[in-house]
Amino acid sequence: MRFTSEQRLDDGVLEREFALGEIPGTLWTPGSAPAPLVLMAHNNGLPKAEPRLVARAGYTAARGYAVATIDAAGCGDRPRSAADEQSRADLRRAMQAGEPVDEILESFIGPLVENAVPEWQTTLDALLELPEIGGPVGYSGGWAALGIRLAVVEQRIAAAGFFAGGYVPRAQREEARQVTIPLLFLLQWDDNGNPRQRALDLFDAFGSKEKTLHANLGGHTGTPWFELEDGCRFLDRHLK
């Protein structure tokens, strides 16, 4: 892992850009060390510098956590394959025409998850070697499909917060039954792109003995700010 830049934020959090082979990432660490680690994932081609993600990461780090995110393949400035570009074009066309998009998403999101998991595990290996990170590890992110797979295959993740706004392929919906770690699940009640009943069915499928559903009125990007504070309290219970 090679750090390429750093800046100290107003709340004392240190923000550093890093490169791990072809994987670009950002690490936020608090003044206290060693700190538990939170992996904060994103999808849909968004960059790691997306303002909502940066705000969440900075807030969480100020609460005493090391927070890391990476740009998976096809996100941010990382190149997309011809198949990815075609899938995205097909998705845009179908959405504009009001056609069903589940099968397009199914063929698109599944491979993204398969490719992203090894990169996240490689990043986790490198992060846990840093003296300022002491574990345990949590997951928080809008990419629920990735989080489900990581929660199943990665024993170092002790708790997870998922946002129900992204498409979860059928394979990950089945895998949800194998997720047994404590779970916080956020649902926007009026998210037109995420059928409410499918999100509720997914929550029901999780095998965790401790799982909490927070549902709020509003659309896809309308998650109330207080959910970030509640999310940190959830992490406090399981990572500190």
ChimeraX attribute file (.defattr): number of C-alpha atoms within 10 A of each C-alpha:
attribute: neighborCount
match mode: 1-to-1
recipient: residues
	/A:1	15
	/A:2	10
	/A:3	14
	/A:4	12
	/A:5	10
	/A:6	14
	/A:7	12
	/A:8	13
	/A:9	13
	/A:10	7
	/A:11	12
	/A:12	15
	/A:13	24
	/A:14	19
	/A:15	23
	/A:16	17
	/A:17	18
	/A:18	19
	/A:19	15
	/A:20	15
	/A:21	9
	/A:22	11
	/A:23	17
	/A:24	23
	/A:25	22
	/A:26	22
	/A:27	24
	/A:28	27
	/A:29	29
	/A:30	24
	/A:31	16
	/A:32	16
	/A:33	14
	/A:34	17
	/A:35	23
	/A:36	23
	/A:37	28
	/A:38	28
	/A:39	22
	/A:40	22
	/A:41	22
	/A:42	22
	/A:43	23
	/A:44	14
	/A:45	16
	/A:46	15
	/A:47	20
	/A:48	24
	/A:49	15
	/A:50	11
	/A:51	10
	/A:52	10
	/A:53	19
	/A:54	17
	/A:55	13
	/A:56	17
	/A:57	27
	/A:58	23
	/A:59	19
	/A:60	23
	/A:61	29
	/A:62	20
	/A:63	17
	/A:64	21
	/A:65	33
	/A:66	32
	/A:67	29
	/A:68	26
	/A:69	25
	/A:70	27
	/A:71	25
	/A:72	28
	/A:73	20
	/A:74	18
	/A:75	17
	/A:76	19
	/A:77	14
	/A:78	15
	/A:79	12
	/A:80	14
	/A:81	11
	/A:82	9
	/A:83	10
	/A:84	17
	/A:85	13
	/A:86	13
	/A:87	17
	/A:88	17
	/A:89	12
	/A:90	15
	/A:91	20
	/A:92	13
	/A:93	13
	/A:94	14
	/A:95	12
	/A:96	9
	/A:97	9
	/A:98	9
	/A:99	10
	/A:100	11
	/A:101	14
	/A:102	13
	/A:103	10
	/A:104	14
	/A:105	17
	/A:106	15
	/A:107	13
	/A:108	18
	/A:109	20
	/A:110	18
	/A:111	11
	/A:112	18
	/A:113	23
	/A:114	12
	/A:115	13
	/A:116	17
	/A:117	18
	/A:118	12
	/A:119	18
	/A:120	21
	/A:121	15
	/A:122	12
	/A:123	22
	/A:124	18
	/A:125	11
	/A:126	12
	/A:127	19
	/A:128	16
	/A:129	11
	/A:130	11
	/A:131	10
	/A:132	18
	/A:133	20
	/A:134	17
	/A:135	20
	/A:136	17
	/A:137	25
	/A:138	24
	/A:139	25
	/A:140	25
	/A:141	23
	/A:142	21
	/A:143	21
	/A:144	28
	/A:145	27
	/A:146	26
	/A:147	27
	/A:148	25
	/A:149	21
	/A:150	22
	/A:151	22
	/A:152	17
	/A:153	13
	/A:154	15
	/A:155	10
	/A:156	14
	/A:157	22
	/A:158	19
	/A:159	24
	/A:160	28
	/A:161	24
	/A:162	25
	/A:163	21
	/A:164	28
	/A:165	23
	/A:166	20
	/A:167	21
	/A:168	24
	/A:169	20
	/A:170	12
	/A:171	12
	/A:172	21
	/A:173	21
	/A:174	14
	/A:175	18
	/A:176	23
	/A:177	17
	/A:178	18
	/A:179	23
	/A:180	17
	/A:181	21
	/A:182	21
	/A:183	26
	/A:184	21
	/A:185	21
	/A:186	22
	/A:187	24
	/A:188	23
	/A:189	22
	/A:190	16
	/A:191	17
	/A:192	12
	/A:193	11
	/A:194	19
	/A:195	14
	/A:196	17
	/A:197	10
	/A:198	14
	/A:199	23
	/A:200	15
	/A:201	11
	/A:202	18
	/A:203	24
	/A:204	14
	/A:205	16
	/A:206	22
	/A:207	17
	/A:208	17
	/A:209	11
	/A:210	12
	/A:211	17
	/A:212	15
	/A:213	14
	/A:214	13
	/A:215	15
	/A:216	15
	/A:217	13
	/A:218	15
	/A:219	16
	/A:220	18
	/A:221	10
	/A:222	13
	/A:223	18
	/A:224	12
	/A:225	9
	/A:226	8
	/A:227	13
	/A:228	16
	/A:229	15
	/A:230	13
	/A:231	18
	/A:232	18
	/A:233	13
	/A:234	18
	/A:235	26
	/A:236	14
	/A:237	10
	/A:238	16
	/A:239	20
	/A:240	11
